[in-house]
Amino acid sequence: MTKPALDNHTALSAAQVAELRHYYYQMVLMRRFEERTNEMYVKAKIGGYCHLNLGEEATIVGLMAALKPEDYIFTNYREHGYILARGVAPGPIMAELFGRETGVSGGRGGSMHLFDVSKGFMGGYAIVGGQVPLAVGAAYALRYQEQPGVVVAQMGDASTNIGAFYESLNLAKLWKCPVLFFIVNNGYGMGSTVEMGSSEPDLWKKGASFRVHGEQVDGTDVLAVRDAVRRLRDHAEATGEPAILDVVSFRFRGHSVIDADRYRDAEEVRQGREQHDPLRHYATWLQDHALADDAWFATLAEQVEREVQEAIDFANAGPDPKIEDIFTYMYASPVPNTPGPEAARRLL
């Protein structure tokens, strides 16, 4: 992992040191949030499907650190860490996983459909690749309205094998849409390797026939991801040129919480966690450059533990959505001739 070297003549301001430390805080918060989410799922506090970002912390924090408030992001269903790093409080996120009315989607979305338009976070999407054409449409709207900002279409590696991905690349290039196709390449589309599912395993090359620029970056290196996204983001905003960023990471767990992960060799997983843990790498870098010490790491760990527990307590205390609100947010509210609460109960 290559990061910018800081020699003895490099002086960082207090703000720069705080920023570098904040990246680590976000990564630890994400790690503990996901570990406790797994625990809550096992305890049946969380229903439905649940996909974790364990091992992808640097990928996520690097991306979000490069975005500006006017930018938008569309994600897939593995999105807990992205909305955390976008600045949404852990409590409403955990409450959404619990299906509570106090959740970011009112308890209606759950793990795969987190949403907060105030943060430009335009949702997680359960359909593989379903978010990609929508992101291009949003980028077209920004360009058409001459508004600042770019749109990120986050996706997994297997999403690059669907037709809508190529249609989106074509339109993004033709219409000069400021969109970044951010591919989280963790090596597996569910249980199949990238090489098994794609005749072109170098995913950054997949825009070549549309003349869309592509690059690959180490997804375990938070600063490398941040710098690559900043450069491509600024170029897209200035020129309308889309780009692909192939971000290579390592998935610590199976595809979802209920995935036994038997298709990967146990030794491969053990070595992957050992060699590609972004938290361990970044903590070492901070220590090597005298930006953090053991006492700071210990204090931070205690702080994060409290924050995640408070999020769980907040979720536990939240009310369930009301039965009479079952039709709220469905296409339009209020809906003409909507059945009353009694009729709604009979429908269940």
RARAKA-V97637 format. One record per residue. PSI is psi in whole degrees, -180 to 180 (NA if undefined). OMEGA is omega in whole degrees, 0 to 359 (* if undefined). Layout:
PSI;OMEGA
PSI;OMEGA
This chain:
127;183
125;176
158;178
129;180
143;175
110;180
-178;184
-16;182
-1;180
120;180
121;178
141;175
166;178
-36;180
-39;179
-42;177
-43;180
-38;179
-46;180
-39;176
-36;182
-35;177
-44;180
-41;176
-47;181
-40;180
-41;178
-41;177
-44;179
-44;182
-49;182
-35;177
-44;182
-37;177
-42;178
-31;175
-43;176
-43;178
-43;180
-33;178
-44;178
-33;179
6;178
24;172
-24;182
131;180
177;178
-156;179
157;183
118;183
130;189
154;180
17;182
123;182
-12;184
17;188
-42;181
-37;177
-47;185
-49;183
-40;178
-43;178
-53;187
-30;179
-25;183
-15;183
158;179
163;182
-30;182
-2;180
160;178
153;176
133;172
131;184
172;170
-162;186
-6;178
72;195
6;183
-48;184
-33;183
-42;181
-30;173
-48;182
-18;177
-7;174
9;176
138;184
145;181
-34;183
-56;178
-28;177
-48;178
-37;178
-35;177
-40;177
-33;179
-8;182
30;183
154;180
-23;179
4;179
166;184
-22;176
24;177
20;182
6;184
-15;186
-38;182
-162;187
-37;189
-4;186
53;175
149;189
135;174
95;184
-27;180
-23;178
6;184
19;180
101;192
24;168
154;167
148;184
130;185
-27;179
126;182
118;179
0;183
-25;182
-18;189
-50;177
-33;179
-41;179
-41;178
-39;177
-41;178
-40;178
-37;176
-41;179
-42;177
-45;181
-44;183
-40;181
0;180
44;178
151;177
166;176
167;175
172;178
136;175
127;173
94;179
140;181
165;173
170;184
-36;182
-20;178
-20;181
-1;180
0;183
156;183
-38;184
-29;178
-45;182
-36;174
-40;181
-41;176
-45;182
-50;181
-39;180
-39;179
-45;181
-44;187
7;178
61;181
128;179
80;183
140;176
119;176
104;188
101;185
116;175
101;187
88;180
14;171
-16;184
132;167
101;193
-110;185
2;183
137;179
162;177
-41;182
-31;179
-27;186
-11;185
128;178
-17;172
93;184
-16;173
91;192
-26;179
-16;179
-8;190
-10;176
4;188
-41;183
-14;177
5;181
37;175
124;181
141;178
149;177
162;173
146;180
153;179
111;183
-6;175
-1;182
100;186
-38;182
-35;177
-42;178
-48;180
-48;185
-39;179
-44;180
-43;179
-47;182
-48;181
-36;178
-49;182
-38;178
-42;180
-41;180
-39;184
-33;189
-17;187
11;181
122;176
166;178
158;175
134;171
115;180
107;189
108;187
121;180
-175;178
126;181
116;183
-34;186
-179;175
-179;184
-41;178
177;182
-32;183
3;180
121;181
-12;175
38;182
-10;182
-7;176
139;178
136;183
-36;180
-35;176
-44;180
-43;181
-47;180
-37;180
-44;178
-36;182
-43;188
-24;189
27;178
111;184
-30;179
-45;180
-43;181
-47;185
-36;176
-42;178
-42;180
-43;178
-43;179
-42;181
-28;181
18;175
37;179
-9;179
152;178
180;184
-39;181
-40;179
-43;179
-41;181
-43;179
-42;180
-42;180
-41;178
-41;179
-46;181
-40;179
-43;178
-44;183
-41;180
-40;177
-40;177
-36;177
-41;178
-42;178
-41;178
-44;180
-43;179
-34;185
-13;185
149;179
156;172
155;175
146;182
141;181
-33;182
-10;178
17;187
-31;182
0;179
140;181
11;177
98;179
-56;179
149;178
128;358
156;179
129;178
140;176
34;178
132;176
147;178
180;183
-40;181
-43;179
-36;179
-39;179
-37;181
-23;180
-21;184
NA;*
